Amino acid sequence: MTLKKWCAILATSAATMTSAIAQSDFPPSASAKQEAPRLVEVMSMAQLEHLKLWYAGKAKNWDLAAYELRQLTNSLAEAAIYYPAIPVSNVTTMKEPLLSIADAIAAGDERKFVASMRVLTEGCNACHSSMGRGFIAIAVPTSGQPPANQIFQPLKDRGSNR
């Protein structure tokens, strides 16, 4: 499924679920969480997904990169759904870089992946600046060392001792 279709399904599902819940005669249980996650939680997850997406793409683990891209897209969609004060233009400007990354992943094109990640990262920082949060700056990782608790090489490239 293409990222475009996936984003459309996500947006439609979110709108449908919200409407169905609002119109339902079934009240949520007392133990159900009644609040949206804090924006800092959503954005912290997006930052981690951005980092993992980068390392997966650099390792040419395109399956993991596609997974992390879906997770990142979910996080950005959650931010837009739960926090309507975020300008729509901040969210829609992320569409092209996300689609470009999806195309690079599908093609296994590392050069396009790197360029698209840089554009996405610039978009993240532009959004932060427009919201008065320019002090929160995201960067494409420069270290060759990925987070120590995850293997980023594709499964086929791993040694038999892992």
N, C-alpha and C positions, 0 to 999 in steps of 0.2 A: 504494500500500500504506500502511495506517495505521501510525503509530508503534508501536501496541500489537502488531500483527502482526510488525512488523519486529523489535521487542525480543524477542518470543517466538522468532522464527527465530534471532536472534543467540544467545540463551541456549541453545537446543537444539543449534545448530551447534557452539558452544564445548564443550558437554558431550560431544557425539558425537565431535568431533575429538580431544579429550583422551583419551577412552576408547579410540578406535581406535588412536591413536598408542601408548598404553600397552600395548595388547594385540597390537600388530603384531610380526611376526617380522622386520621390516625395520628394522635399526638406522639412525639418522640418519648422514649423512656426517660425516666428521671436521670439515669446515668449517662445519657447521650450528651456528647460535647455540643454545647449550644453556641459556640463562638468560632469565628474564623481563626485560623492560625495567625499569629502576629506576623506582620510584614517582614520583620527581621528573620523569622524562622523560614519563611518562604524564600527570601533572598539568600540566606545562608545556604540553603539546600541548592539553590540555583548556582551559587558560586562553586560549591563542591562538584556539581554536575558539569559545570564549565571546565573545571580542572580535570576531571576524569575523562571528559570528551576529548580534551586536548591530548592527554597521554594515550588514550585508546587509538586516536587517529595517527599519532606519531609512531605508535607500535604497529600500525597497519592492521589493527584488530577491528575491522570494519563492522563486524557484528556487535561488538561492545560499543563502538562509536555510535552506531545507529540506536542502540538501546539508550545510551546516555543522552543523545540528542532528543529522543522522545521524552526522557525524564526532564530535561531542561525545558523543553517546550511546555510540558505540563506545569512546571513551576511558574513559568512566565504567564501562562494562562490563568493559574490560580491567583497570582498577584493582580491581574487585570479584573478577575471576577470578584475577588474579595475586597479589593481596594479601588472603588470607582473614582477616587480622587486622582489616580494616576491618569494623566492625559491619554486619550485613545491614540493620539499620534505617537506617543512613546512606545506603545505596544505594537502598533502596525508597522513602525519602522524596523522592527526586528524580523518581520516576515521574510524579506529578501535575503538577509544573511543566513537565516535558518534554512531556507530553501536551497541556497547555494551550498551550505554545508551538507545538506541531504543529498544533493546532486554529486558532490565530491565523494561522499561516502559510497554512494551507489556505483560510481565509476572507479572507486579505489584510487582516486587522484590526490596524492599527498600535497602536491603544489597548490591545487585549488582549495583543498581543505585548510591549509595554513593561511592562505589569503582570506578565505571566508571567515575563519576564526578571528582574524585581526579586525575585520569589519564588524563582526558581532561584538567583539570586546569594545570597540569604539562606540557602538550603539549602547552598550550597557553604561559606559561612562557618560555618554551624552544624556541618557535618561537620568542618571544620578545628579548630574549638574543641573538639569532643568527642574529638578525637584528640590534644589537647595541642599543636595547631599553630595556635592562634588568632592568632598573629602573622602568618600567611599570610592576608591579607584580600583578597578579590576585590570589585571594584566595577563597576557598570554604567558604561561610559565617559561622562564628562561633556563632553569636548571634542567640538566639531563636526568635528574633523579626524581622519579615519580613518587607518590605517596608509598610508604614502605609496606603497607598492609594489603596491597592488591597487586595481582599479576596482570600486566597489560598485554603481554605477547599473546597472539592468537593460539588457541588450543593446539593446533597442528604444529606449532613451532616450539612448544614446551618440551623440555626433557622428560624422560620417563620417571625421574626421581621426585617430581612434584605432585 
